[in-house]
């Protein structure tokens, strides 16, 4: 009796194997597309500025090279440093939090890269006034 039931199921499956194969393929495609999630919306300047703590500002900084910018992540605390004429480096901002990084998917890479940092208001004037393209950084402990 049990062998007869298995034989009957096998016969029905063989008869409808194309329909079952198509349904299985469609289900697999639906599962793959269903598991994909939309990318998170990019945070724009309004969201970044709105999230700043009171008494701090966001300042764009042009770093000396794209390689330096690629070594930091959003949320890292950095010190920004420039060379001086005397050869002694000058720290122009301390504990600056990295708020945003450039999109590196564009064609060609510029030699200097802009990042957005959060600094105390008293540090922002010196940082914004710095016109040097030789700004480098020191990453503080993570």
C-alpha positions in Angstrom: 0.0 0.0 0.0 2.7 2.5 1.0 4.7 1.7 -2.2 1.6 2.3 -4.3 1.2 5.9 -2.7 4.8 6.7 -3.4 4.4 5.5 -7.0 1.3 7.6 -7.5 3.1 10.7 -6.2 6.1 10.1 -8.4 3.9 9.6 -11.4 2.1 12.9 -10.7 5.4 14.8 -10.2 6.7 13.4 -13.5 3.6 14.5 -15.3 3.8 18.1 -14.0 7.6 18.5 -13.8 7.7 21.5 -16.2 5.0 23.4 -14.2 6.7 22.6 -10.9 10.1 23.6 -12.4 8.7 26.9 -13.6 7.0 27.6 -10.3 10.2 26.8 -8.4 12.2 29.1 -10.5 9.7 31.9 -10.1 9.7 31.4 -6.3 13.5 31.6 -6.3 13.5 34.8 -8.2 10.9 36.3 -5.9 12.9 35.2 -2.8 16.1 36.8 -4.2 14.3 40.1 -5.1 12.4 40.1 -1.8 15.6 39.8 0.2 17.1 42.8 -1.5 16.7 46.1 0.5 16.7 49.5 -0.9 19.8 51.5 0.0 19.4 53.9 2.9 18.7 57.4 1.7 21.8 59.5 1.6 22.0 62.0 4.4 22.0 65.5 2.9 23.4 68.7 4.3 20.1 69.5 6.1 20.2 66.3 8.1 23.9 66.6 8.9 23.5 70.2 10.2 20.4 69.3 12.2 22.3 66.5 14.0 25.1 68.8 15.1 25.5 69.3 18.9 24.9 72.8 20.1 28.0 75.0 19.8 29.6 73.1 17.0 29.7 73.6 13.2 30.3 71.6 10.1 33.3 72.6 8.0 34.4 71.2 4.6 38.1 70.4 4.5 40.2 69.8 1.4 42.8 67.1 2.3 46.1 66.7 0.5 45.2 63.4 -1.2 42.4 60.9 -1.7 44.5 58.3 0.0 44.4 60.2 3.2 40.6 60.6 2.9 40.2 56.9 2.3 41.9 56.1 5.6 39.0 57.6 7.7 35.5 56.6 8.3 32.4 58.6 9.2 32.4 59.0 13.0 36.2 59.0 13.4 37.8 61.7 15.5 40.7 63.4 13.8 43.2 66.2 14.3 43.9 68.4 11.3 47.5 69.4 10.7 49.2 71.7 8.2 52.9 72.3 7.5 54.3 75.6 8.6 57.1 77.7 7.0 59.4 76.8 9.9 58.9 73.1 9.2 57.0 72.4 12.4 53.5 71.1 11.8 50.6 73.2 13.1 47.5 71.6 14.5 44.5 73.7 13.2 41.7 71.6 14.7 41.5 68.9 17.3 38.9 66.2 17.9 37.1 66.9 14.7 34.5 64.3 14.0 34.2 63.1 10.4 30.6 63.7 9.3 30.7 62.9 5.6 33.1 61.5 3.0 33.2 62.0 -0.8 31.6 59.6 -3.2 34.6 57.7 -4.6 32.6 56.1 -7.4 33.2 58.9 -9.9 35.4 58.6 -13.0 38.9 59.7 -12.2 40.1 60.6 -8.7 41.0 64.2 -7.8 44.3 64.7 -6.1 42.7 66.5 -3.2 39.6 65.3 -1.5 37.0 67.2 0.6 35.6 65.7 3.8 33.1 67.3 6.1 34.1 67.6 9.8 32.3 68.7 12.9 34.4 71.1 15.1 33.8 73.5 18.0 32.8 76.9 16.8 36.0 78.5 18.0 38.1 76.2 15.8 36.0 76.7 12.7 37.4 80.1 11.7 41.0 78.9 11.6 39.9 75.8 9.7 37.8 77.6 7.2 40.5 80.2 6.6 43.1 77.6 5.9 43.7 77.8 2.1 46.5 75.3 2.0 46.0 72.1 0.0 48.5 70.4 2.3 46.1 69.6 5.1 46.7 66.2 6.6 45.2 64.4 9.5 45.9 62.3 12.6 43.3 59.7 13.5 42.6 59.6 17.2 41.9 56.2 18.8 38.7 54.6 17.7 
